[in-house]
Amino acid sequence: MSVDARGRELGPLWLWLGEGGQPLKSSTWQSAFRRANERCASFGLAFTVHPHTLRHTFAVHMLGLLLRQTIRAMGMAEDRRFTLAQIKRMLIGNPMRKLQLLLGHSREKTVYLYLDVLDEAQEIVLAALAEWDEQAAVLDSLEIPEADL
């Protein structure tokens, strides 16, 4: 949503614009997603993406960025002591409030589901790294004859 200096909503902003700068009809960009999903399927990729998927992806990545930004800001004040309430506000409240405003949700509570997604994503990444380490250890233990190098 576009807002004025006082924070009043002026109207929606558009993500997909045509060559003339005008918003595309929803059928146009929905068709683009349908064709992209069909192309993915032709390569054996078994997932479907919808326009709303982009919103969720943005939210998860933005929340990660906001949390990292907050943690860095806390590190800049090494000589300062924070109360528990201040730490909670910096780690949870402030980034979550920013995300709420970016997504246009009326309640901050609505965006807390993205914390769960971040947890799941971290578990997936850590599992992949552990598997990578195991495979690298096996490869490192193999003796390759010099003639094969």
C-alpha positions in Angstrom: 0.0 0.0 0.0 1.1 3.5 -0.7 0.9 5.8 2.3 1.2 9.6 2.8 3.5 11.4 5.3 0.9 10.7 8.1 0.8 7.0 7.4 -2.6 7.1 5.8 -3.2 4.5 3.0 -3.4 6.1 -0.4 -3.9 2.9 -2.4 -2.3 -0.3 -3.5 1.1 -0.6 -5.1 1.5 -3.0 -7.9 4.2 -5.7 -8.3 3.7 -6.6 -11.9 3.7 -3.7 -14.4 3.5 -3.8 -18.2 5.8 -2.1 -20.6 3.7 1.1 -20.3 4.0 1.1 -16.6 0.4 0.1 -16.0 -0.5 -2.8 -13.8 -0.9 -6.1 -15.6 -4.2 -7.9 -15.4 -4.1 -10.7 -12.8 -4.8 -13.2 -15.6 -1.6 -12.2 -17.3 0.7 -12.8 -14.4 -1.2 -15.9 -13.3 -0.6 -17.3 -16.7 3.1 -16.6 -16.4 3.2 -18.6 -13.2 1.2 -21.4 -14.8 3.7 -21.6 -17.7 6.7 -21.5 -15.3 5.2 -24.3 -13.3 4.6 -26.3 -16.5 8.3 -25.8 -17.5 9.5 -26.9 -14.0 7.3 -30.0 -14.3 8.8 -30.8 -17.7 12.2 -30.9 -16.0 10.9 -33.2 -13.3 10.7 -30.5 -10.6 7.7 -31.5 -8.4 6.7 -28.2 -6.9 4.2 -25.5 -7.8 4.7 -21.8 -7.2 1.9 -19.2 -7.0 2.2 -15.4 -6.7 1.4 -15.6 -3.0 4.5 -17.9 -2.6 6.6 -14.8 -3.5 5.1 -12.9 -0.6 5.9 -15.7 1.9 9.4 -16.1 0.5 10.0 -12.3 0.8 8.7 -12.4 4.4 11.0 -15.2 5.5 14.1 -13.7 3.8 13.2 -10.2 5.1 12.7 -11.4 8.6 16.1 -13.2 8.5 17.7 -9.9 7.3 16.0 -7.8 10.0 17.0 -10.2 12.7 20.7 -10.2 11.5 20.6 -6.4 11.3 19.2 -6.2 14.9 21.9 -8.6 16.2 24.6 -6.5 14.5 23.2 -3.4 16.1 23.3 -5.0 19.5 27.0 -5.8 18.9 27.8 -2.2 18.2 27.1 -1.2 21.7 29.6 -3.5 23.5 30.0 -1.3 26.5 26.3 -0.9 27.0 24.2 -3.3 29.1 20.7 -4.1 27.9 17.7 -5.1 30.1 15.9 -8.4 29.2 13.0 -6.4 28.0 15.2 -4.3 25.6 16.8 -7.5 24.2 13.4 -9.1 23.7 12.2 -5.9 21.9 15.3 -5.8 19.7 15.2 -9.5 18.8 11.5 -10.1 18.4 9.4 -6.9 18.6 11.2 -4.5 16.4 12.0 -6.8 13.4 8.5 -8.4 13.7 6.9 -4.9 13.7 8.9 -3.9 10.6 7.8 -7.1 8.8 4.2 -6.5 9.8 4.3 -3.0 8.3 6.1 -4.2 5.1 3.5 -6.9 4.6 0.6 -4.7 5.5 -0.8 -6.9 8.3 -3.1 -5.2 10.8 -1.7 -7.2 13.7 1.9 -8.0 14.6 0.9 -11.5 15.8 0.1 -12.5 12.2 3.7 -12.4 11.1 5.0 -14.7 13.9 4.4 -17.7 11.7 7.5 -16.7 9.7 9.7 -17.4 12.8 8.6 -21.1 12.5 9.6 -21.1 8.8 13.0 -19.7 9.7 13.5 -22.4 12.3 12.5 -25.1 9.7 14.8 -23.5 7.1 17.7 -23.5 9.6 17.2 -27.2 10.3 17.2 -28.0 6.6 20.4 -26.0 6.1 22.1 -27.6 9.1 21.1 -31.1 8.0 22.4 -30.4 4.5 25.7 -29.1 5.9 26.1 -32.2 8.1 25.5 -34.5 5.1 28.0 -32.5 3.1 30.6 -32.8 5.9 30.0 -36.6 6.0 30.4 -36.9 2.2 33.5 -34.7 2.3 35.0 -36.9 5.1 34.4 -40.0 3.0 36.0 -38.4 -0.1 39.0 -37.2 2.0 39.5 -40.7 3.3 39.7 -42.2 -0.2 43.2 -42.9 -1.6 43.3 -41.9 -5.3 46.3 -43.3 -7.2 48.5 -40.5 -8.7 48.0 -41.9 -12.2 44.3 -40.8 -11.9 45.1 -37.2 -11.0 
